[in-house]
Amino acid sequence: MHRRRDTRAEFTGEPVPEAVLRRVLAAAHAAPSVGLSQPWDFVVVRDESTRRAFRDHVHAERSVFAAQLDGERAEVFSRIKIEGVLESSLGIVVTYDPERGSPAVLGRHAIADAGLYSVCLAIQNLWLAATAEGLGVGWVSFYREDFLRHLLGIPGRVRPVAWLCVGPVRNLPDTPDLERHGWRSRLPLDDVLHQERYSQRTSR
């Protein structure tokens, strides 16, 4: 869990053996889900033209975000690589289908997002399994959902949750990129730990 990294620049581009990919996807598919709805799907994307179109869209969205920054933040962000879409071996797009298991999804009546949380659990399973297999994973979040939905022919009711860049890596850095570049530092556990009530912090 502590070795896992959001990988950008470390991909080698070497192919992922099919048996390894199946194990990683099987681990993702074994995740718990609200009402056993299993509301995820996995789209494996190898085609270079599709990946290039997505990469170009991501770069355009990077420019949109960069335009909102100024001063030191803009300078730091200019050094941060946000994707490895073409450098990685393949992409795995994970989606959320809110109609899976409907109309009565046990456990979702009070928390509408419980299905989306389930998809995130599948992504975490995938990420940890990939790390154990010696693969890197990078979650690309600089995209518009409608663009990705159109690019991959995803039905309108289905939400694309993540484009994951996946593949063998030269290494996994000891320090996350955003910490290494000075964008943000990881908080200590005690800074986010409360006892009994939200406002009651753990004493150190």
C-alpha positions in Angstrom: 0.0 0.0 0.0 2.8 2.4 0.8 4.7 1.5 -2.4 1.8 2.4 -4.6 2.3 5.6 -6.7 0.3 7.7 -9.1 2.7 6.9 -12.0 3.4 9.4 -14.8 7.0 9.4 -16.2 8.3 5.9 -15.2 6.5 3.7 -17.8 8.7 1.6 -20.1 6.0 0.9 -22.7 6.7 -2.8 -22.6 3.6 -5.0 -23.1 1.6 -6.3 -20.1 1.3 -10.1 -20.3 -2.3 -11.1 -20.8 -2.3 -13.4 -17.7 -1.0 -10.5 -15.6 -3.7 -8.1 -17.0 -6.4 -10.7 -16.2 -5.2 -11.1 -12.6 -5.2 -7.3 -12.1 -8.7 -7.0 -13.6 -9.9 -10.0 -11.5 -8.7 -8.3 -8.4 -10.6 -5.1 -9.4 -13.7 -7.2 -10.1 -13.5 -8.8 -6.6 -14.1 -5.5 -4.9 -17.0 -5.1 -2.5 -20.0 -3.2 -3.9 -23.2 -1.8 -2.5 -26.0 -4.5 -2.8 -23.5 -6.7 -4.7 -24.4 -4.5 -7.7 -20.9 -4.6 -9.2 -21.7 -1.3 -11.1 -18.3 -1.1 -12.8 -17.1 -1.9 -16.3 -13.5 -1.9 -17.6 -12.6 -0.7 -21.1 -9.1 -1.8 -22.1 -7.7 0.7 -24.6 -4.6 -0.2 -26.6 -5.3 1.6 -29.9 -2.7 4.4 -30.4 -5.0 6.8 -32.3 -7.6 6.6 -29.5 -4.9 7.2 -26.8 -3.4 10.1 -28.8 -6.9 11.7 -29.1 -7.4 11.4 -25.4 -3.9 12.7 -24.6 -4.5 15.8 -26.8 -7.7 16.4 -24.9 -5.9 16.1 -21.6 -3.3 18.6 -22.7 -6.0 21.1 -23.6 -7.6 20.7 -20.2 -4.2 21.1 -18.5 -3.9 24.5 -20.2 -7.4 25.4 -18.9 -6.2 24.6 -15.3 -2.9 26.3 -15.8 -4.6 29.5 -16.9 -6.2 29.7 -13.4 -2.9 29.7 -11.6 -0.4 32.5 -11.0 2.9 33.2 -9.4 4.6 30.3 -7.5 1.7 27.9 -8.1 1.9 28.3 -11.9 5.7 27.8 -11.8 5.4 24.6 -9.7 2.6 23.2 -11.9 4.6 23.8 -15.1 7.1 21.2 -13.8 4.5 18.5 -13.0 3.7 15.8 -15.5 0.0 15.0 -15.3 -0.3 11.9 -17.6 1.4 8.9 -19.2 -1.2 8.1 -21.7 1.1 7.3 -24.6 4.1 6.2 -22.5 2.1 3.5 -20.7 1.3 0.1 -22.3 -2.4 0.6 -22.2 -5.3 2.4 -20.7 -8.1 1.0 -18.6 -11.2 3.1 -18.4 -13.4 2.3 -15.4 -17.0 3.3 -15.6 -20.0 3.4 -13.3 -23.5 2.2 -14.3 -26.0 3.4 -11.8 -28.7 1.1 -13.3 -26.7 -2.1 -12.6 -28.7 -4.0 -10.0 -31.7 -1.6 -10.2 -34.4 -0.9 -9.3 -33.7 -2.0 -5.7 -30.0 -1.7 -5.0 -29.7 -2.9 -1.4 -28.0 -0.2 0.7 -28.2 2.7 -1.8 -31.6 4.1 -0.9 -30.2 6.6 1.6 -26.7 7.3 0.0 -27.0 7.8 -3.8 -23.3 7.8 -4.2 -22.7 4.4 -2.7 -22.5 2.9 -6.1 -19.8 5.4 -7.1 -17.9 4.6 -3.9 -18.0 0.9 -5.0 -16.3 1.7 -8.3 -13.6 3.6 -6.4 -13.0 0.4 -4.3 -12.6 -1.6 -7.5 -10.0 1.0 -8.7 -8.1 0.7 -5.5 -8.1 -3.1 -5.8 -6.8 -2.7 -9.3 -4.1 -0.3 -8.2 -2.8 -2.5 -5.4 -2.9 -5.6 -7.5 -1.0 -3.9 -10.3 1.6 -2.7 -7.8 2.1 -6.2 -6.5 2.6 -7.4 -10.2 5.3 -4.8 -10.7 3.1 -2.5 -12.8 2.6 1.3 -12.5 -0.8 3.0 -12.6 -1.6 6.6 -13.2 -5.1 8.1 -12.7 -5.7 10.8 -15.3 -8.3 13.3 -14.1 -7.8 16.2 -16.6 -10.7 15.3 -18.9 -14.3 16.1 -19.6 -16.6 13.2 -19.1 -18.6 13.9 -22.2 -15.5 13.8 -24.3 -14.4 10.4 -23.0 -17.9 9.1 -23.3 -18.0 10.0 -27.0 -14.5 8.8 -27.6 -15.2 5.3 -26.3 -18.9 5.0 -27.2 -20.0 4.9 -23.5 -23.8 5.0 -23.1 -25.2 8.2 -21.8 -26.4 6.6 -18.5 -22.9 5.3 -17.7 -20.3 7.6 -16.1 -16.6 7.3 -16.9 -14.9 7.5 -13.5 -11.2 7.0 -14.4 -8.7 6.6 -17.2 -5.9 4.6 -15.7 -2.5 4.4 -17.5 -1.1 0.9 -16.8 2.2 -0.7 -17.7 5.6 -1.9 -16.5 7.7 0.8 -14.9 11.4 1.4 -14.5 10.8 2.1 -10.8 8.2 3.5 -8.4 9.6 6.6 -6.7 9.8 6.7 -2.9 8.1 10.1 -2.8 4.9 11.0 -4.7 5.4 13.5 -7.5 3.3 16.2 -6.0 5.3 16.1 -2.8 8.6 16.0 -4.7 7.7 19.0 -6.8 6.4 21.0 -3.8 2.7 21.1 -4.8 1.5 19.7 -1.5 2.8 17.6 1.4 1.1 14.6 3.0 -0.7 15.3 6.3 0.2 13.4 9.4 -2.4 10.8 10.5 -3.1 12.8 13.7 -4.1 15.8 11.7 -7.1 14.0 10.3 -8.0 11.7 13.3 -10.9 12.5 15.6 -12.4 10.7 18.6 -16.1 10.4 19.2 -16.9 13.8 17.6 -15.5 15.6 14.5 -14.1 18.4 16.6 -12.3 16.3 19.1 -8.8 15.8 17.8 -6.5 13.0 19.0 -4.1 14.4 21.6 -0.4 13.8 20.7 
